[in-house]
Structures are given as structure tokens and as C-alpha cells.
Amino acid sequence: MQLTSVTGALMAVIKIFKRFCYLQHPSYYLTLGFIVLLSYCFRSFDAVPYLLLVGPRGTGKTLVLDILQLLCYRLYELKTSLKPACTTSLTRCGGLSSLMMPKT
């Protein structure tokens, strides 16, 4: 599939999320799509949002993170013990496009 526009890329990402997971509200697919696209151009912005996935056990948070890990540019999973050092790590690495920080 050749993606020739931002809209086309966004629709392709949303299609992947809809194929593999169910989200309660349609706008959640759009949000995840924008997060994926943002991971490719985050350096163009002064500030970018964080994504927090919250829910009871078995609601698909890990599945969403797995899909994000496949689609996002330079997605890193930070283990719980590393969370306090996030700022230092980001500074030393020159910034990361996305952070996977599973809630424990």
C-alpha cells in the first residue's frame, strides 16, 4: 500500500487498530492514529502529549501497547525502575519519539 497523504496514513493506522482491538469510543482510534503519526515528526513541536492507558486487567492495554510498538517510530519501553530517570534519559538520547510506560 502506498501512502501519499497524511490522511491516507492516518486512515491506514486506524484500520490496523480497528482490526486488532475494540475501543469503546470511535475518537480513541483517531487519538491512537495521531500518536503514531506524531512519533514520526515529534521534533517539529515544542511539546507533545503523553498517552496514558488505564483499565482493569484483561481490557487490552498490553495489546494496544504492542500495536503502538509496531507502528510508532523509535518506541521504547521503559521498565518501572527507570521511570524516575526519564528526564535524564531523554536529555542524553537527544529525545525519544515515544515512550511506553506500562502502569504497574
C-alpha positions in Angstrom: 0.0 0.0 0.0 1.4 3.4 -1.0 0.6 6.2 1.4 0.5 9.6 -0.4 -1.1 11.8 2.2 -1.3 12.3 6.0 -5.0 11.4 5.8 -4.2 8.2 4.0 -1.6 7.3 6.6 -3.9 8.1 9.4 -6.7 6.0 7.9 -4.3 3.1 7.4 -3.2 3.2 11.1 -6.8 3.5 12.3 -7.7 0.5 10.2 -5.0 -1.6 11.9 -6.2 -0.6 15.3 -9.8 -1.4 14.4 -8.7 -4.8 13.1 -6.9 -5.9 16.2 -8.7 -4.2 19.1 -12.0 -2.8 20.2 -12.1 0.6 21.8 -15.2 2.0 23.5 -15.3 5.3 21.7 -14.5 6.0 18.0 -12.4 9.0 18.9 -9.9 6.7 20.6 -8.9 5.2 17.3 -8.2 8.7 16.0 -6.2 9.6 19.1 -4.0 6.5 18.6 -3.6 7.2 15.0 -2.4 10.7 15.7 0.0 9.4 18.4 1.5 7.1 15.8 1.9 9.8 13.2 3.3 12.2 15.8 6.0 9.7 16.6 7.5 10.4 13.1 7.5 14.2 13.4 7.7 15.0 17.1 10.9 17.1 16.8 8.8 19.7 14.9 6.9 20.6 18.1 7.9 22.3 21.3 5.7 20.0 23.4 3.9 16.7 22.7 1.3 14.8 24.6 1.7 11.6 26.6 -0.6 8.7 26.2 -1.9 7.0 29.4 -3.7 3.7 29.1 -5.8 2.9 32.2 -8.2 0.0 32.7 -8.8 -3.2 34.7 -6.8 -6.3 34.0 -7.7 -8.0 30.7 -9.0 -4.9 28.9 -6.4 -4.8 26.1 -3.9 -2.2 27.4 -1.0 -4.5 26.5 -2.4 -5.2 23.1 -2.7 -1.5 22.3 0.9 -1.0 23.5 2.1 -3.9 21.3 0.4 -2.4 18.3 1.9 1.0 19.1 5.3 -0.6 19.4 5.0 -2.0 15.9 3.7 1.3 14.3 5.5 4.1 16.1 8.9 5.4 15.2 11.6 4.7 17.9 9.2 3.4 20.6 10.9 2.4 23.8 9.6 0.5 26.7 10.7 1.9 30.0 10.6 -0.5 32.9 9.1 0.6 36.2 12.6 1.1 37.8 13.6 3.5 35.1 10.6 5.9 35.3 12.3 8.3 37.7 15.2 8.7 35.3 13.0 9.5 32.3 14.1 13.2 32.1 17.8 12.3 32.2 17.4 9.6 29.7 15.5 11.8 27.2 18.1 14.5 27.5 21.0 12.1 27.0 19.4 10.4 24.0 18.6 13.7 22.3 14.9 13.0 22.8 12.8 9.9 22.0 9.7 10.0 19.8 7.6 7.9 22.1 7.7 6.3 25.5 5.9 3.1 26.5 5.5 3.3 30.2 3.2 0.5 31.3 1.3 1.3 34.5 2.1 -1.2 37.3 
